[in-house]
Amino acid sequence: MIKYLILSLCFLTISNSVSSQKLIDVKSYFFKLIITDSSDVIRVREVISVDFVEECNFFELDLNNLNADNKGMVVHSIQRDRMKLNFDHSNDKLKINTGINKKGTNSEFRIIYSGIPEDGLVIGENKYKNRTIFGDNWPKRARNWLATVDHPSDKALVDFEVIAPAHYTCISNGKLMDVTSLDKDYTASFYSSEHELPTKVMVIGLADFTIDTVPSKNTFPITSWVYKEDQINGFDDLKVTVDPLTFFINNIGPYPFEKLANVQSTTRYGGMENAGCIFYDEHAVKGDNSMENLIAHEIAHQWFGNSVTESDWKHLWLSEGFATYMTNTYLQNKYGIAKMNEQFASDRKRIIEFKKKISLPVIDTITTDLIQLLNPNSYQKGAWTLHMLHNKLGNDTFWKGIRLFYFTYKYSNASSNDFIRIMEEVSDEKLNPFFNQWLRKSEIPIVLVNKKKVRKGTLIRLELKQGYNSFTFPLEVQINNADKIEKQVLNFNYRTTLFEIFIPAGATYSLDPDVKLLFEQIETKDNVWK
């Protein structure tokens, strides 16, 4: 996901149906939605298949009930095997009383509900004042319109049947199985997903789209879905899709889903990586080919975030940090290493500025407002961690580890420890110290630079400002002389925190010339010389 600076849009807490996660494992959802233009009310018939993980006589789903503005969902009935069940729908939880369920058994439940979603399914007008309907579930907004276990750890198959006025074209996850014309100018569109998905990327989209097929040699379809008013600009902007897609297939593995549809939408984010149908903010389409980084980022999410999904929100960097890093490596592959270095240098500045305001680690166990996790720690610092790991392990070992991690956890969930274990396995190195200092510490190294004029040149004093944290890292220093370029590697650690380097007269120097280290360089005029 790429976000705009709208962190104040909502405040979300980590309430994750813990009791349901312990009691059930959702295997599949079928949602039949009826949508009209006469009102914003949606009607839902849901079939949910669950495995009972423990013996129990009830379970809970996330589903927001009516609020003071009469927005939210009202449950009309729940059945199992044609028998009506008692339920309680309050405090945005749907508690279903089932009778005794034995551990290891499976049941299907049919739930009928309706209402006006407060969020999650965004019903309104696009920039051309045309009515549109778009799912926008991240992080846990699916509960506004669908009864689910709304947490990334409970992935499930999903089918959508959407009955809507015929002037709309419907997009959703999975494969389009059928479009049927109904009476009174309605159509029914049926999509089916072959792979389990987290609820954050289960969506539908309805608009008056114009659709273009992007030529490629892939066996799955690649399409662009844009408003008819933007078809020239939109198709031009989105045609770059094949480039990052090909790079990721070649370096990570086969594309994981049935199709790739790039969709112009009213998502609140710059881009939202819904599985197989990426939604882009409608204003991103300009016809100036400025969407390449955004498109690459969202496509990378199809592997990391959608196929391999973080097991909990504190591991969000496995999604956002990976997508950011993969985008940077794609830029290097297409435009050269200078382009990637430029991006990492810019990202380093963002991390430093963020650190001055908020001091938290990448693996953040404190933040409860999930929107606030969309920050430079999850994105840029996560990407920088992978960048430094790449330099530490070397190209072959690094990509071997990335591919093994992906194939081990594809269509499943993973934690940071799972990734660390895989990288230790392929490298035959103990990497916990490396990951501890970059993922579990809020600080980054600060190198103080002090200069002193001496005979025939300048003496540079480099001192690591440790504070209460100690860091171990290599810092490259490049000395540019008239007749040669010399590089030195200074290995800082908790014992060795000070180096002095002589720079000949007429020469220049730079720290970290190849942009390999996440650190802050501070020039100081303090008199540290004895």
C-alpha positions as CSV (number, residue, x, y, z in Angstrom):
1,M,0.0,0.0,0.0
2,I,1.1,3.6,-0.7
3,K,-0.6,6.1,1.5
4,Y,-1.3,9.8,1.4
5,L,-0.8,12.0,4.6
6,I,-4.3,11.3,6.0
7,L,-3.4,9.7,9.2
8,S,-6.1,11.5,11.1
9,L,-8.9,9.9,9.0
10,C,-9.7,7.3,11.5
11,F,-8.6,5.8,14.8
12,L,-8.5,2.1,15.0
13,T,-7.6,-0.2,17.9
14,I,-6.3,-3.7,17.9
15,S,-9.4,-5.6,18.8
16,N,-9.0,-8.8,16.7
17,S,-11.7,-11.3,17.7
18,V,-9.1,-13.1,19.8
19,S,-11.7,-15.5,21.2
20,S,-12.9,-16.4,17.7
21,Q,-9.4,-16.9,16.5
22,K,-8.9,-19.4,19.3
23,L,-12.2,-21.2,18.6
24,I,-12.6,-21.3,14.8
25,D,-10.6,-21.2,11.6
26,V,-12.6,-19.7,8.7
27,K,-12.2,-21.8,5.6
28,S,-14.3,-19.9,3.1
29,Y,-16.8,-17.0,2.6
30,F,-19.5,-16.7,0.0
31,F,-21.0,-13.2,-0.2
32,K,-24.1,-12.5,-2.3
33,L,-24.6,-8.7,-2.3
34,I,-27.6,-6.8,-3.7
35,I,-26.8,-3.2,-4.5
36,T,-29.2,-0.6,-6.0
37,D,-29.0,3.1,-7.0
38,S,-32.2,4.0,-5.1
39,S,-30.4,3.9,-1.7
40,D,-27.1,3.1,-0.1
41,V,-28.5,0.1,1.6
42,I,-26.8,-3.2,0.7
43,R,-28.3,-6.6,1.3
44,V,-26.0,-9.5,2.1
45,R,-26.5,-13.3,2.1
46,E,-23.4,-14.9,3.5
47,V,-22.3,-18.5,3.7
48,I,-19.3,-19.0,6.0
49,S,-17.5,-22.4,6.4
50,V,-15.6,-22.8,9.7
51,D,-13.4,-25.4,11.3
52,F,-13.8,-25.6,15.1
53,V,-10.3,-25.4,16.6
54,E,-11.6,-26.0,20.1
55,E,-14.8,-27.5,21.5
56,C,-17.2,-24.6,22.0
57,N,-20.9,-23.6,21.9
58,F,-20.5,-20.2,20.3
59,F,-18.1,-18.1,18.2
60,E,-17.8,-14.5,17.2
61,L,-17.5,-12.6,14.0
62,D,-16.6,-8.9,13.4
63,L,-19.6,-7.0,12.1
64,N,-20.4,-3.4,13.0
65,N,-23.9,-2.8,14.2
66,L,-26.0,0.3,13.9
67,N,-24.5,3.5,15.2
68,A,-26.1,6.8,16.2
69,D,-26.4,7.8,12.5
70,N,-28.2,4.6,11.6
71,K,-25.2,3.3,9.7
72,G,-24.0,-0.2,10.2
73,M,-25.5,-3.7,9.6
74,V,-28.6,-5.4,11.0
75,V,-28.6,-9.2,11.1
76,H,-31.9,-10.7,10.2
77,S,-31.3,-14.5,10.6
78,I,-28.6,-17.1,11.0
79,Q,-29.0,-20.8,10.1
80,R,-27.1,-24.0,10.2
81,D,-28.6,-27.0,8.4
82,R,-31.8,-25.0,7.9
83,M,-32.1,-24.6,11.7
84,K,-32.3,-21.0,13.0
85,L,-29.7,-20.1,15.6
86,N,-29.8,-17.6,18.3
87,F,-27.3,-14.7,18.1
88,D,-26.3,-11.5,19.8
89,H,-25.2,-8.5,17.7
90,S,-23.8,-5.8,19.9
91,N,-20.5,-3.8,20.4
92,D,-19.7,-4.5,16.7
93,K,-19.5,-8.3,17.4
94,L,-21.8,-11.0,16.1
95,K,-21.9,-13.8,18.7
96,I,-23.5,-17.0,17.2
97,N,-24.8,-19.5,19.6
98,T,-24.3,-22.9,18.0
99,G,-24.7,-25.6,20.5
100,I,-21.8,-27.9,21.3
101,N,-19.2,-28.1,18.5
102,K,-16.5,-30.8,18.7
103,K,-12.9,-29.9,18.1
104,G,-11.9,-30.7,14.5
105,T,-15.4,-30.5,13.0
106,N,-16.6,-28.2,10.2
107,S,-19.9,-26.4,9.7
108,E,-21.5,-23.9,7.3
109,F,-23.6,-21.0,8.5
110,R,-25.9,-18.9,6.5
111,I,-26.2,-15.3,7.6
112,I,-28.6,-12.6,6.2
113,Y,-28.0,-9.0,7.0
114,S,-28.4,-5.5,5.5
115,G,-27.6,-1.9,6.2
116,I,-25.6,1.2,5.1
117,P,-21.9,0.7,5.6
118,E,-20.3,3.5,7.6
119,D,-17.0,2.6,6.0
120,G,-15.2,-0.3,4.3
121,L,-17.6,-0.3,1.3
122,V,-17.4,3.3,0.1
123,I,-20.5,4.3,-1.7
124,G,-20.4,7.8,-3.2
125,E,-19.3,9.8,-6.3
126,N,-16.1,9.8,-8.1
127,K,-14.3,13.0,-9.3
128,Y,-16.7,13.1,-12.3
129,K,-19.7,13.0,-10.0
130,N,-20.6,9.5,-11.1
131,R,-21.8,7.0,-8.5
132,T,-19.2,4.4,-7.6
133,I,-18.9,1.6,-5.0
134,F,-15.5,0.4,-3.9
135,G,-14.4,-1.9,-1.1
136,D,-11.6,-0.4,1.0
137,N,-10.9,-2.7,3.9
138,W,-7.4,-2.0,5.2
139,P,-6.6,-2.5,8.0
140,K,-9.8,-3.9,9.5
141,R,-12.6,-2.1,7.9
142,A,-14.2,-5.2,6.3
143,R,-16.3,-5.5,9.4
144,N,-18.2,-2.4,8.3
145,W,-20.0,-4.4,5.6
146,L,-19.0,-8.1,5.9
147,A,-19.3,-10.5,8.8
148,T,-15.7,-11.9,9.0
149,V,-12.8,-12.7,11.3
150,D,-11.3,-9.4,10.4
151,H,-7.6,-10.1,11.1
152,P,-4.8,-11.0,8.7
153,S,-4.0,-14.2,10.5
154,D,-7.3,-15.9,9.5
155,K,-7.1,-16.2,5.7
156,A,-9.9,-17.9,3.7
157,L,-11.2,-18.5,0.3
158,V,-13.8,-15.9,-0.9
159,D,-16.5,-15.8,-3.6
160,F,-18.5,-12.7,-4.4
161,E,-21.8,-12.6,-6.3
162,V,-22.7,-9.0,-6.9
163,I,-26.2,-8.1,-8.1
164,A,-26.2,-4.4,-9.3
165,P,-27.6,-2.1,-11.9
166,A,-26.4,-3.1,-15.4
167,H,-24.6,0.2,-16.1
168,Y,-21.9,-0.8,-13.6
169,T,-19.1,-3.1,-14.4
170,C,-18.0,-5.2,-11.4
171,I,-14.4,-6.1,-10.5
172,S,-13.4,-8.4,-7.6
173,N,-10.8,-10.9,-6.4
174,G,-10.3,-14.1,-8.2
175,K,-11.6,-15.3,-11.5
176,L,-14.7,-14.0,-13.2
177,M,-16.9,-17.1,-13.4
178,D,-20.1,-15.6,-14.9
179,V,-22.0,-12.4,-15.7
180,T,-25.7,-12.9,-16.0
181,S,-28.3,-10.4,-17.2
182,L,-31.3,-10.2,-14.8
183,D,-34.7,-8.5,-15.0
184,K,-35.1,-4.7,-14.5
185,D,-31.7,-3.8,-15.9
186,Y,-29.6,-5.7,-13.3
187,T,-26.7,-8.0,-13.8
188,A,-25.2,-10.6,-11.5
189,S,-21.3,-10.9,-11.5
190,F,-19.7,-13.9,-9.9
191,Y,-16.1,-14.0,-8.9
192,S,-14.3,-16.9,-7.2
193,S,-10.9,-16.9,-5.6
194,E,-8.7,-20.0,-5.8
195,H,-6.4,-19.0,-2.9
196,E,-7.0,-18.0,0.7
197,L,-6.9,-14.2,1.3
198,P,-6.8,-12.0,4.3
199,T,-9.9,-9.8,4.7
200,K,-7.9,-6.6,4.3
201,V,-7.7,-7.4,0.5
202,M,-11.1,-8.9,-0.1
203,V,-13.0,-6.3,-2.2
204,I,-15.5,-5.5,-4.9
205,G,-15.6,-2.4,-7.2
206,L,-18.5,-1.0,-9.2
207,A,-18.1,1.9,-11.7
208,D,-18.7,2.8,-15.3
209,F,-15.3,1.4,-16.4
210,T,-13.6,1.2,-19.7
211,I,-11.3,-1.9,-19.8
212,D,-8.1,-2.4,-21.7
213,T,-6.1,-5.7,-22.0
214,V,-2.4,-5.2,-21.5
215,P,-0.4,-7.3,-23.9
216,S,2.0,-9.8,-22.3
217,K,3.4,-13.3,-22.6
218,N,1.9,-14.3,-19.2
219,T,-0.8,-17.0,-19.0
220,F,-3.0,-14.9,-16.7
221,P,-4.9,-11.8,-17.9
222,I,-3.5,-8.3,-17.2
223,T,-6.1,-5.5,-17.5
224,S,-6.6,-1.8,-16.9
225,W,-9.9,-0.6,-15.5
226,V,-10.4,3.2,-15.7
227,Y,-13.3,5.7,-15.8
228,K,-14.4,6.3,-19.3
229,E,-13.4,9.9,-19.0
230,D,-9.8,8.9,-18.3
231,Q,-9.4,6.0,-20.7
232,I,-6.6,7.7,-22.7
233,N,-4.6,8.8,-19.7
234,G,-5.3,5.8,-17.7
235,F,-4.4,3.2,-20.3
236,D,-1.2,5.1,-21.0
237,D,-0.2,5.3,-17.3
238,L,-1.0,1.7,-16.5
239,K,0.8,0.1,-19.5
240,V,4.1,0.0,-17.6
241,T,2.6,-2.8,-15.4
242,V,4.4,-5.5,-17.4
243,D,7.9,-4.2,-16.5
244,P,7.8,-4.6,-12.7
245,L,5.6,-7.7,-13.0
246,T,8.2,-9.4,-15.1
247,F,11.0,-8.4,-12.7
248,F,9.2,-9.8,-9.7
249,I,8.3,-13.0,-11.4
250,N,11.9,-13.6,-12.4
251,N,13.3,-12.8,-9.0
252,I,10.7,-14.0,-6.5
253,G,8.6,-16.6,-8.2
254,P,5.4,-17.1,-10.4
255,Y,2.7,-14.5,-10.0
256,P,0.4,-15.8,-7.2
257,F,-3.1,-15.0,-8.4
258,E,-5.6,-15.6,-11.2
259,K,-5.3,-12.2,-12.8
260,L,-3.9,-8.7,-12.4
261,A,-6.4,-5.9,-12.8
262,N,-5.2,-2.3,-12.2
263,V,-8.3,-0.3,-11.2
264,Q,-8.9,3.5,-10.9
265,S,-11.0,4.0,-7.8
266,T,-11.9,6.1,-4.8
267,T,-9.6,4.4,-2.3
268,R,-8.4,6.7,0.5
269,Y,-4.9,5.5,-0.2
270,G,-2.6,6.3,-3.1
271,G,-2.8,2.6,-3.9
272,M,-4.4,-0.4,-2.3
273,E,-3.0,-3.9,-3.1
274,N,-6.2,-5.9,-3.1
275,A,-5.4,-9.4,-4.3
276,G,-5.5,-9.6,-8.0
277,C,-7.3,-6.3,-8.4
278,I,-5.2,-3.3,-7.3
279,F,-7.1,-0.1,-6.5
280,Y,-5.4,3.2,-7.3
281,D,-6.5,6.7,-6.2
282,E,-8.5,8.2,-9.0
283,H,-6.3,11.4,-9.0
284,A,-3.1,9.3,-9.5
285,V,-4.2,8.8,-13.1
286,K,-2.7,11.8,-15.0
287,G,-1.4,10.5,-18.3
288,D,2.1,11.7,-17.4
289,N,3.6,8.2,-16.7
290,S,4.2,9.2,-13.0
291,M,2.6,6.0,-11.6
292,E,5.5,3.6,-12.1
293,N,6.8,3.5,-8.5
294,L,3.3,3.3,-7.2
295,I,2.4,0.5,-9.6
296,A,5.6,-1.5,-8.8
297,H,4.9,-1.1,-5.0
298,E,1.4,-2.5,-5.3
299,I,2.4,-5.3,-7.6
300,A,5.1,-6.4,-5.2
301,H,2.4,-6.7,-2.5
302,Q,0.8,-9.5,-4.5
303,W,3.7,-11.7,-3.3
304,F,4.4,-9.9,0.1
305,G,1.2,-8.9,1.9
306,N,-1.3,-10.9,-0.1
307,S,0.3,-14.3,-0.7
308,V,2.7,-14.2,2.2
309,T,0.7,-12.2,4.8
310,E,2.0,-10.9,8.2
311,S,0.7,-13.0,11.1
312,D,-0.1,-9.9,13.1
313,W,0.1,-6.1,12.7
314,K,3.4,-5.7,14.5
315,H,5.0,-7.6,11.6
316,L,3.6,-5.1,9.0
317,W,7.1,-4.5,7.6
318,L,7.0,-7.9,6.0
319,S,4.3,-6.4,3.8
320,E,5.2,-2.7,3.4
321,G,8.9,-2.9,3.9
322,F,9.2,-5.7,1.4
323,A,7.1,-3.9,-1.2
324,T,9.2,-0.7,-0.7
325,Y,12.4,-2.7,-1.1
326,M,11.2,-4.6,-4.1
327,T,10.3,-1.4,-5.8
328,N,13.8,0.0,-5.2
329,T,15.4,-3.1,-6.6
330,Y,13.1,-2.9,-9.6
331,L,14.2,0.7,-10.2
332,Q,17.9,-0.4,-10.0
333,N,17.3,-3.1,-12.5
334,K,15.6,-0.8,-15.0
335,Y,17.4,2.5,-14.5
336,G,20.7,1.6,-12.8
337,I,22.2,1.7,-9.3
338,A,22.4,5.5,-9.1
339,K,18.5,5.6,-9.3
340,M,18.3,3.1,-6.4
341,N,20.9,4.9,-4.3
342,E,19.0,8.2,-4.9
343,Q,15.8,6.5,-3.6
344,F,17.6,5.0,-0.5
345,A,19.2,8.3,0.3
346,S,15.9,10.0,0.2
347,D,14.3,7.2,2.3
348,R,17.1,7.6,4.9
349,K,16.3,11.2,5.4
350,R,12.6,10.3,6.0
351,I,13.6,7.8,8.6
352,I,15.8,10.3,10.4
353,E,13.1,13.0,10.4
354,F,10.5,10.5,11.6
355,K,12.8,9.3,14.4
356,K,13.0,12.8,15.8
357,K,9.2,12.9,16.2
358,I,8.4,9.3,17.2
359,S,10.9,6.8,18.7
360,L,9.6,3.3,18.1
361,P,11.1,0.1,16.6
362,V,10.0,-1.4,13.3
363,I,8.4,-4.4,15.1
364,D,6.0,-2.1,17.1
365,T,4.2,-3.8,19.9
366,I,3.0,-0.5,21.4
367,T,1.0,1.3,18.8
368,T,-2.7,0.5,18.9
369,D,-4.0,2.9,16.2
370,L,-3.3,0.8,13.2
371,I,-3.3,3.7,10.7
372,Q,-0.3,5.1,12.6
373,L,1.7,2.0,11.6
374,L,1.7,3.4,8.0
375,N,4.9,5.2,8.8
376,P,8.6,5.3,7.7
377,N,9.4,2.5,10.1
378,S,7.1,0.0,8.3
379,Y,8.0,1.2,4.8
380,Q,11.4,2.9,4.6
381,K,13.2,1.4,7.6
382,G,11.9,-2.0,6.8
383,A,13.2,-1.6,3.2
384,W,16.5,-0.4,4.6
385,T,16.8,-3.5,6.8
386,L,16.5,-5.6,3.7
387,H,19.0,-3.4,1.8
388,M,21.6,-3.8,4.5
389,L,20.9,-7.6,4.8
390,H,21.4,-7.8,1.0
391,N,24.8,-6.1,1.3
392,K,25.7,-8.3,4.3
393,L,24.8,-11.7,2.7
394,G,25.6,-11.0,-0.9
395,N,23.4,-11.2,-3.9
396,D,23.0,-14.9,-4.4
397,T,22.4,-15.8,-0.8
398,F,20.0,-12.9,-0.3
399,W,17.7,-13.8,-3.2
400,K,17.9,-17.5,-2.4
401,G,16.5,-16.6,1.0
402,I,13.8,-14.3,-0.4
403,R,12.6,-17.0,-2.7
404,L,12.7,-19.7,0.0
405,F,10.8,-17.4,2.4
406,Y,8.2,-16.8,-0.2
407,F,7.7,-20.4,-1.3
408,T,7.7,-21.6,2.4
409,Y,4.9,-19.2,3.4
410,K,3.0,-18.5,0.2
411,Y,-0.8,-18.4,0.7
412,S,-0.1,-18.4,4.4
413,N,1.1,-16.2,7.3
414,A,4.5,-15.4,8.5
415,S,6.2,-13.5,11.4
416,S,9.5,-11.7,11.5
417,N,11.0,-14.7,13.3
418,D,9.9,-16.9,10.4
419,F,11.8,-14.6,8.0
420,I,14.9,-14.5,10.3
421,R,14.9,-18.3,10.5
422,I,14.9,-18.7,6.7
423,M,17.7,-16.2,6.2
424,E,19.8,-17.9,8.9
425,E,19.2,-21.2,7.1
426,V,20.3,-20.1,3.7
427,S,23.3,-18.0,5.0
428,D,24.4,-20.4,7.8
429,E,24.9,-17.3,9.9
430,K,23.4,-16.2,13.3
431,L,21.4,-13.1,12.2
432,N,19.5,-12.3,15.4
433,P,22.0,-9.6,16.4
434,F,21.6,-7.9,13.0
435,F,17.8,-8.0,13.1
436,N,17.6,-7.0,16.8
437,Q,19.5,-3.7,16.1
438,W,17.5,-2.8,13.0
439,L,14.0,-4.1,13.7
440,R,13.7,-4.2,17.5
441,K,15.6,-1.0,18.4
442,S,14.1,2.4,17.9
443,E,17.5,4.1,17.5
444,I,19.8,4.3,14.5
445,P,23.5,4.9,14.6
446,I,24.7,8.5,14.9
447,V,28.2,9.2,13.6
448,L,29.7,12.5,14.9
449,V,32.2,14.1,12.4
450,N,34.8,16.5,13.6
451,K,37.5,18.1,11.4
452,K,41.0,19.4,12.4
453,K,43.4,21.1,10.0
454,V,46.9,19.6,10.2
455,R,50.1,19.8,8.2
456,K,49.4,18.7,4.6
457,G,45.7,18.0,5.1
458,T,42.8,17.4,7.4
459,L,42.3,15.0,10.2
460,I,38.7,13.6,10.4
461,R,37.5,12.2,13.7
462,L,34.5,9.8,13.4
463,E,32.8,8.9,16.7
464,L,29.8,6.7,17.2
465,K,27.3,8.2,19.5
466,Q,25.9,5.1,21.3
467,G,23.6,6.4,24.0
468,Y,22.0,3.5,25.7
469,N,22.2,1.3,22.5
470,S,25.2,-0.3,21.0
471,F,25.5,-0.9,17.2
472,T,27.7,-3.1,15.1
473,F,28.1,-2.1,11.5
474,P,30.6,-1.4,8.7
475,L,31.0,2.2,7.5
476,E,32.7,2.9,4.2
477,V,34.8,6.0,3.8
478,Q,35.8,7.1,0.3
479,I,38.8,9.5,-0.2
480,N,38.8,11.2,-3.6
481,N,42.4,12.3,-4.5
482,A,43.5,13.8,-7.7
483,D,45.1,10.6,-9.0
484,K,43.1,7.8,-7.3
485,I,40.0,6.9,-5.3
486,E,40.5,5.0,-2.0
487,K,37.9,3.2,0.1
488,Q,38.3,2.2,3.7
489,V,35.8,0.1,5.8
490,L,35.5,1.1,9.4
491,N,34.0,-1.6,11.6
492,F,32.2,0.1,14.5
493,N,31.0,-2.0,17.5
494,Y,30.5,-1.5,21.2
495,R,34.2,-1.7,21.8
496,T,35.4,0.4,18.8
497,T,33.5,3.6,18.6
498,L,36.2,6.0,17.4
499,F,38.3,6.3,14.2
500,E,40.6,9.0,12.9
501,I,41.3,9.4,9.2
502,F,43.9,11.6,7.4
503,I,42.6,13.4,4.3
504,P,45.5,14.8,2.1
505,A,45.3,18.5,1.1
506,G,43.2,18.9,-2.1
507,A,41.4,15.6,-1.5
508,T,37.7,15.2,-0.6
509,Y,36.0,12.5,1.3
510,S,32.5,11.0,1.7
511,L,30.9,8.6,4.2
512,D,28.9,5.7,2.9
513,P,29.4,6.7,-0.8
514,D,27.5,3.7,-2.1
515,V,24.5,4.3,0.3
516,K,24.8,1.0,2.2
517,L,24.2,2.0,5.8
518,L,21.2,3.5,7.7
519,F,22.8,6.1,9.9
520,E,22.8,9.8,10.7
521,Q,25.8,11.9,10.0
522,I,26.2,15.0,12.2
523,E,29.0,17.5,11.6
524,T,30.1,19.0,14.9
525,K,32.5,21.9,15.7
526,D,33.0,20.8,19.3
527,N,36.7,20.9,20.3
528,V,37.3,17.1,20.8
529,W,41.0,17.2,20.0
530,K,43.5,16.7,22.8
